[in-house]
């Protein structure tokens, strides 16, 4: 989410703007992403009630891959980006399912530890990746890097399909 809005600053039609105007664009885009991620949370929950968690997570991973691919496969102007990146936020509604799906996968005494580890280990990796990415690619157009990150959702989709299917609050841990 951080790099999507930062990419806006490097677009050819934005790069010459004064810093205050760039900041306003990035802030507006960030709020679009956040707003649409809230809508995506409700959408993901609605789909999960019909298809189950693992299928919905897999579907949202596929959507994420396609949306990121569509967003970054070509150079876009900022107006076009303001159309595409809210859909990236929408797909991140998938992560809202984790708080409902992960805890029942663990025995009661390990439920919060297991779910917390699974949910937050990705945040630690993402934080490290963001810092490393910032130092290594300082001043580089990272559109293609963002494009390729979309492909990370393909293995995630297959992993999601291998997870247990929880129906009617059944817990495989009990």
DRENSE-191269 format. One record per residue: x, y, z of N, C-alpha, C, CB in turn; residue number from 1; residue in three letters. Coordinates in steps of 0.05 Angstrom, whole numbers, m for minus. Glycine has a CB too. Example, Ala and Ser with C-alpha at 12.3 -4.5 7.8 and 13.67 -1.06 7.14 Angstrom:
2
PT/n.X/n.Y/n.Z/ca.X/ca.Y/ca.Z/c.X/c.Y/c.Z/cb.X/cb.Y/cb.Z/kolfi/drenvo
PT/264/m114/156/246/m90/156/264/m66/156/226/m89/181/1/Ala
PT/257/m45/142/273/m21/143/258/1/157/282/m12/114/2/Ser
# end
This chain:
174
PT/n.X/n.Y/n.Z/ca.X/ca.Y/ca.Z/c.X/c.Y/c.Z/cb.X/cb.Y/cb.Z/kolfi/drenvo
PT/17/m24/0/0/0/0/17/25/0/m19/0/24/1/Unk
PT/40/24/14/58/47/15/69/54/m12/81/41/35/2/Unk
PT/78/34/m27/92/39/m52/73/47/m75/108/15/m61/3/Unk
PT/48/39/m73/29/47/m94/26/77/m95/1/34/m89/4/Unk
PT/22/89/m72/18/118/m72/44/133/m76/5/127/m46/5/Unk
PT/66/121/m68/92/134/m73/99/134/m102/115/120/m57/6/Unk
PT/90/113/m116/95/112/m145/82/135/m159/83/85/m156/7/Unk
PT/60/145/m149/47/168/m161/66/192/m163/22/177/m144/8/Unk
PT/83/195/m143/102/218/m143/121/217/m167/118/218/m117/9/Unk
PT/126/194/m177/146/191/m199/134/190/m227/162/166/m194/10/Unk
PT/108/192/m229/96/191/m255/105/215/m272/65/191/m253/11/Unk
PT/109/212/m298/119/233/m315/103/259/m313/120/224/m344/12/Unk
PT/76/257/m311/60/281/m310/58/293/m282/32/275/m320/13/Unk
PT/70/280/m261/69/290/m234/97/299/m224/58/269/m216/14/Unk
PT/118/288/m235/145/292/m225/153/322/m224/165/277/m242/15/Unk
PT/142/338/m241/149/367/m241/132/384/m222/147/377/m269/16/Unk
PT/112/372/m210/95/387/m192/110/396/m167/71/370/m183/17/Unk
PT/101/416/m154/113/425/m129/106/405/m107/103/454/m121/18/Unk
PT/122/402/m87/119/382/m66/91/382/m53/140/385/m45/19/Unk
PT/80/406/m48/54/407/m34/32/394/m51/47/436/m28/20/Unk
PT/33/399/m77/13/388/m95/16/358/m97/15/401/m123/21/Unk
PT/41/348/m98/46/319/m98/35/306/m72/76/313/m101/22/Unk
PT/40/319/m49/30/309/m24/0/307/m23/40/327/m1/23/Unk
PT/m13/327/m35/m42/327/m36/m52/303/m53/m53/353/m47/24/Unk
PT/m39/299/m76/m47/276/m93/m43/250/m78/m30/277/m119/25/Unk
PT/m20/246/m66/m14/222/m52/m34/217/m29/15/222/m41/26/Unk
PT/m40/238/m14/m60/236/8/m87/228/m3/m62/263/23/27/Unk
PT/m96/241/m24/m122/234/m36/m122/205/m45/m128/253/m60/28/Unk
PT/m101/196/m59/m99/169/m68/m99/149/m45/m74/165/m85/29/Unk
PT/m85/156/m24/m84/138/0/m111/135/12/m64/149/21/30/Unk
PT/m126/157/14/m153/155/25/m172/139/6/m165/183/30/31/Unk
PT/m168/141/m20/m183/125/m39/m178/95/m34/m176/132/m68/32/Unk
PT/m152/88/m31/m144/60/m26/m157/51/0/m114/58/m25/33/Unk
PT/m155/66/21/m166/58/47/m196/56/46/m158/79/69/34/Unk
PT/m209/75/34/m238/74/31/m248/50/16/m249/99/18/35/Unk
PT/m235/44/m6/m243/20/m21/m235/m6/m8/m230/22/m49/36/Unk
PT/m215/m5/9/m208/m30/24/m230/m36/44/m181/m27/39/37/Unk
PT/m243/m16/55/m266/m21/73/m288/m34/58/m275/6/86/38/Unk
PT/m294/m24/34/m314/m36/17/m306/m65/10/m319/m20/m9/39/Unk
PT/m280/m69/5/m270/m96/m1/m273/m115/22/m241/m94/m9/40/Unk
PT/m270/m105/47/m274/m122/71/m303/m132/71/m268/m106/96/41/Unk
PT/m322/m115/67/m350/m124/67/m356/m143/43/m369/m99/65/42/Unk
PT/m344/m137/20/m347/m155/m3/m336/m183/3/m334/m143/m28/43/Unk
PT/m312/m183/14/m299/m209/20/m315/m225/40/m270/m204/31/44/Unk
PT/m326/m212/61/m343/m225/80/m368/m236/67/m350/m206/104/45/Unk
PT/m380/m221/50/m404/m229/36/m399/m254/19/m415/m206/18/46/Unk
PT/m377/m253/4/m369/m276/m13/m362/m300/4/m345/m269/m32/47/Unk
PT/m349/m296/26/m341/m318/44/m365/m332/56/m323/m308/67/48/Unk
PT/m387/m318/60/m411/m331/70/m423/m350/49/m432/m310/78/49/Unk
PT/m417/m345/24/m427/m362/3/m408/m384/m6/m435/m345/m21/50/Unk
PT/m382/m377/m8/m363/m396/m18/m345/m409/3/m345/m382/m38/51/Unk
PT/m344/m397/27/m325/m406/47/m300/m389/47/m318/m436/43/52/Unk
PT/m285/m391/68/m261/m373/71/m240/m379/51/m250/m376/99/53/Unk
PT/m232/m405/49/m209/m411/33/m214/m405/3/m201/m440/36/54/Unk
PT/m238/m411/m7/m244/m404/m35/m245/m374/m39/m271/m417/m43/55/Unk
PT/m255/m360/m20/m257/m331/m22/m229/m318/m21/m274/m319/0/56/Unk
PT/m212/m328/m3/m184/m318/m2/m170/m324/m28/m169/m331/22/57/Unk
PT/m174/m348/m40/m162/m354/m65/m173/m336/m87/m167/m384/m73/58/Unk
PT/m199/m331/m88/m210/m313/m108/m200/m285/m105/m241/m313/m105/59/Unk
PT/m198/m275/m80/m187/m248/m76/m158/m247/m84/m191/m240/m46/60/Unk
PT/m143/m268/m80/m115/m269/m89/m113/m266/m119/m100/m294/m79/61/Unk
PT/m131/m281/m133/m132/m279/m162/m139/m251/m171/m152/m300/m173/62/Unk
PT/m159/m239/m158/m167/m212/m164/m144/m193/m159/m191/m203/m148/63/Unk
PT/m130/m196/m137/m106/m180/m130/m86/m181/m153/m94/m188/m103/64/Unk
PT/m79/m205/m161/m60/m209/m183/m68/m194/m208/m56/m239/m188/65/Unk
PT/m93/m197/m216/m103/m185/m240/m104/m154/m238/m131/m196/m247/66/Unk
PT/m112/m144/m215/m114/m115/m212/m87/m102/m211/m130/m109/m186/67/Unk
PT/m68/m114/m197/m41/m103/m196/m29/m105/m224/m23/m118/m176/68/Unk
PT/m33/m127/m238/m24/m129/m265/m35/m108/m283/m30/m157/m276/69/Unk
PT/m62/m104/m281/m75/m83/m297/m66/m55/m290/m104/m85/m293/70/Unk
PT/m59/m51/m265/m50/m24/m256/m23/m17/m266/m51/m23/m225/71/Unk
PT/m5/m36/m266/24/m30/m272/35/m42/m297/40/m40/m249/72/Unk
PT/20/m55/m314/32/m66/m338/40/m46/m358/13/m86/m351/73/Unk
PT/29/m22/m356/37/0/m374/40/26/m358/17/4/m397/74/Unk
PT/55/45/m369/58/71/m357/31/85/m358/81/88/m370/75/Unk
PT/22/96/m336/m4/110/m335/1/138/m325/m23/95/m316/76/Unk
PT/m18/156/m332/m18/183/m320/m32/181/m293/m32/203/m339/77/Unk
PT/m30/203/m278/m41/202/m251/m71/199/m250/m33/227/m236/78/Unk
PT/m85/209/m270/m115/206/m270/m122/177/m274/m127/223/m293/79/Unk
PT/m108/163/m291/m113/134/m295/m106/119/m270/m96/124/m319/80/Unk
PT/m84/126/m257/m76/113/m232/m98/117/m211/m49/123/m222/81/Unk
PT/m110/140/m210/m131/145/m190/m156/127/m195/m139/174/m190/82/Unk
PT/m158/117/m220/m179/98/m225/m171/70/m216/m186/97/m255/83/Unk
PT/m146/62/m220/m137/35/m215/m130/29/m186/m113/29/m232/84/Unk
PT/m116/47/m173/m107/39/m146/m129/36/m125/m87/59/m136/85/Unk
PT/m152/48/m127/m173/41/m108/m181/11/m110/m198/58/m113/86/Unk
PT/m179/0/m134/m185/m29/m137/m164/m46/m123/m187/m36/m167/87/Unk
PT/m140/m36/m122/m119/m50/m106/m128/m51/m77/m91/m37/m109/88/Unk
PT/m138/m28/m67/m149/m27/m40/m172/m45/m36/m157/2/m33/89/Unk
PT/m190/m46/m56/m213/m64/m54/m205/m93/m50/m230/m61/m80/90/Unk
PT/m185/m102/m66/m175/m129/m63/m162/m135/m36/m155/m135/m86/91/Unk
PT/m151/m114/m24/m139/m119/3/m160/m125/24/m123/m94/11/92/Unk
PT/m186/m123/17/m207/m132/35/m204/m162/43/m234/m128/22/93/Unk
PT/m188/m176/27/m182/m204/33/m170/m207/61/m164/m216/12/94/Unk
PT/m153/m188/69/m139/m190/94/m158/m188/118/m118/m169/96/95/Unk
PT/m182/m176/114/m202/m176/135/m212/m203/142/m225/m158/127/96/Unk
PT/m210/m222/123/m219/m249/129/m201/m264/147/m222/m265/103/97/Unk
PT/m176/m256/148/m156/m271/165/m164/m271/194/m129/m258/161/98/Unk
PT/m175/m249/204/m182/m247/232/m205/m266/239/m190/m219/240/99/Unk
PT/m221/m274/219/m243/m293/224/m234/m322/218/m267/m286/208/100/Unk
PT/m217/m325/198/m209/m352/189/m186/m364/205/m202/m350/160/101/Unk
PT/m167/m349/212/m143/m361/224/m147/m372/253/m121/m340/225/102/Unk
PT/m160/m358/271/m162/m368/298/m172/m397/301/m179/m351/314/103/Unk
PT/m194/m405/287/m203/m432/290/m185/m454/280/m230/m435/277/104/Unk
PT/m164/m446/266/m145/m466/255/m126/m476/277/m128/m454/233/105/Unk
PT/m127/m463/301/m108/m471/322/m124/m480/347/m91/m447/330/106/Unk
PT/m111/m498/363/m123/m506/388/m129/m482/406/m105/m527/403/107/Unk
PT/m149/m484/422/m158/m461/438/m135/m447/453/m179/m470/458/108/Unk
PT/m117/m462/466/m96/m450/482/m75/m436/465/m83/m472/499/109/Unk
PT/m74/m443/440/m54/m430/422/m67/m412/401/m38/m451/407/110/Unk
PT/m93/m408/404/m108/m393/383/m98/m365/378/m137/m392/392/111/Unk
PT/m94/m349/399/m85/m322/394/m56/m321/385/m89/m305/420/112/Unk
PT/m40/m338/396/m12/m339/388/m9/m348/359/4/m358/407/113/Unk
PT/m22/m369/352/m20/m379/325/m31/m360/304/m35/m405/322/114/Unk
PT/m55/m349/310/m67/m330/291/m50/m305/290/m96/m324/299/115/Unk
PT/m41/m295/313/m24/m271/313/1/m274/298/m18/m263/342/116/Unk
PT/14/m298/301/39/m303/286/33/m303/256/51/m330/295/117/Unk
PT/13/m318/248/7/m320/219/0/m293/207/m17/m339/215/118/Unk
PT/m15/m277/222/m24/m251/212/m1/m231/211/m47/m241/229/119/Unk
PT/16/m232/231/37/m211/233/64/m218/222/40/m204/261/120/Unk
PT/70/m243/216/96/m250/205/99/m237/177/99/m280/203/121/Unk
PT/77/m235/163/77/m221/137/83/m191/140/50/m225/123/122/Unk
PT/73/m180/161/78/m151/166/108/m146/172/61/m141/190/123/Unk
PT/120/m164/186/149/m161/192/165/m164/166/158/m183/213/124/Unk
PT/158/m184/150/172/m187/124/167/m163/106/162/m213/110/125/Unk
PT/142/m153/106/136/m129/89/151/m104/98/106/m124/89/126/Unk
PT/153/m101/125/167/m78/135/197/m79/128/164/m77/166/127/Unk
PT/209/m103/131/237/m106/123/240/m102/93/247/m134/131/128/Unk
PT/222/m113/77/223/m109/48/220/m80/40/201/m125/35/129/Unk
PT/202/m65/54/198/m37/47/224/m21/53/175/m26/64/130/Unk
PT/237/m26/75/261/m12/82/283/m18/62/270/m18/111/131/Unk
PT/287/m44/57/308/m52/38/302/m41/10/310/m83/36/132/Unk
PT/277/m43/2/269/m32/m24/275/m2/m27/239/m37/m29/133/Unk
PT/270/12/m5/275/41/m5/304/48/m9/264/54/21/134/Unk
PT/322/33/4/350/38/2/362/29/m25/365/24/24/135/Unk
PT/353/6/m34/365/m5/m59/355/10/m84/357/m35/m61/136/Unk
PT/330/17/m84/319/29/m109/313/59/m106/294/15/m116/137/Unk
PT/329/73/m91/326/101/m87/326/116/m114/348/113/m69/138/Unk
PT/303/130/m119/301/146/m144/295/130/m169/326/161/m147/139/Unk
PT/289/104/m167/284/88/m190/254/86/m195/296/59/m186/140/Unk
PT/246/85/m221/218/80/m228/212/51/m221/212/87/m258/141/Unk
PT/196/47/m202/191/19/m193/164/8/m202/192/18/m163/142/Unk
PT/154/18/m224/129/8/m235/130/m22/m241/122/23/m261/143/Unk
PT/152/m31/m253/154/m59/m260/157/m76/m234/177/m64/m278/144/Unk
PT/170/m66/m214/172/m81/m189/145/m85/m177/191/m66/m169/145/Unk
PT/128/m64/m177/101/m66/m167/85/m86/m185/87/m39/m167/146/Unk
PT/90/m85/m211/76/m104/m229/83/m133/m221/85/m98/m258/147/Unk
PT/108/m138/m216/116/m166/m210/107/m175/m182/146/m168/m211/148/Unk
PT/103/m156/m164/92/m164/m137/65/m177/m140/91/m140/m118/149/Unk
PT/50/m169/m160/23/m181/m164/25/m211/m168/10/m169/m188/150/Unk
PT/47/m221/m179/50/m250/m183/53/m265/m157/73/m255/m202/151/Unk
PT/60/m252/m135/62/m265/m110/35/m276/m100/74/m246/m89/152/Unk
PT/14/m266/m111/m13/m275/m103/m20/m301/m116/m33/m254/m109/153/Unk
PT/m6/m310/m136/m12/m336/m149/m5/m359/m130/3/m339/m175/154/Unk
PT/19/m360/m119/24/m382/m100/6/m379/m75/54/m383/m92/155/Unk
PT/1/m355/m67/m17/m351/m44/m45/m362/m49/m19/m321/m37/156/Unk
PT/m54/m360/m74/m80/m371/m81/m80/m401/m78/m87/m363/m110/157/Unk
PT/m59/m414/m87/m57/m443/m85/m54/m453/m56/m34/m454/m102/158/Unk
PT/m39/m438/m40/m37/m444/m12/m64/m442/2/m16/m426/2/159/Unk
PT/m79/m421/m5/m105/m417/7/m123/m440/1/m118/m391/m3/160/Unk
PT/m122/m451/m23/m139/m474/m31/m131/m499/m17/m137/m478/m61/161/Unk
PT/m107/m501/m6/m98/m525/9/m105/m523/39/m68/m528/6/162/Unk
PT/m114/m500/48/m121/m497/76/m147/m511/82/m122/m467/84/163/Unk
PT/m152/m517/107/m178/m530/114/m201/m512/108/m178/m538/144/164/Unk
PT/m224/m525/101/m248/m510/95/m265/m509/120/m264/m522/71/165/Unk
PT/m268/m486/132/m284/m483/157/m312/m476/149/m271/m461/175/166/Unk
PT/m331/m493/157/m359/m488/152/m374/m489/179/m371/m508/132/167/Unk
PT/m392/m471/183/m409/m471/207/m392/m471/233/m427/m494/207/168/Unk
PT/m371/m455/233/m353/m451/256/m340/m477/265/m369/m440/280/169/Unk
PT/m338/m497/248/m324/m522/255/m294/m516/256/m329/m544/234/170/Unk
PT/m281/m526/276/m252/m521/279/m237/m547/276/m247/m508/307/171/Unk
PT/m217/m547/257/m201/m571/253/m183/m576/277/m185/m569/228/172/Unk
PT/m179/m556/294/m160/m558/316/m173/m573/340/m151/m531/326/173/Unk
PT/m199/m576/340/m212/m590/363/m217/m619/358/m237/m577/370/174/Unk
# end
